[in-house]
């Protein structure tokens, strides 16, 4: 009898929120994406803003990066997505 193999691979993609240093304001792309807002540049992770979502499948992480960016902008954060 043939059995169908199911994937046992766990989700292993994550999104992160990183507090940025003020120097990022000197990057034109950041200024364009965040007019009127200054954040830090690689100072520390902010797990309170993302850890509830991780881990997730690859497509979920791609979608969550966009959705989380939108939500953070609406909450008043400057956002720069890679």
Beta strands, then each sheet from edge to edge (+ up, - down):
strand 1: 18-19
strand 2: 44-45
sheet 1: 1+ 2-
end
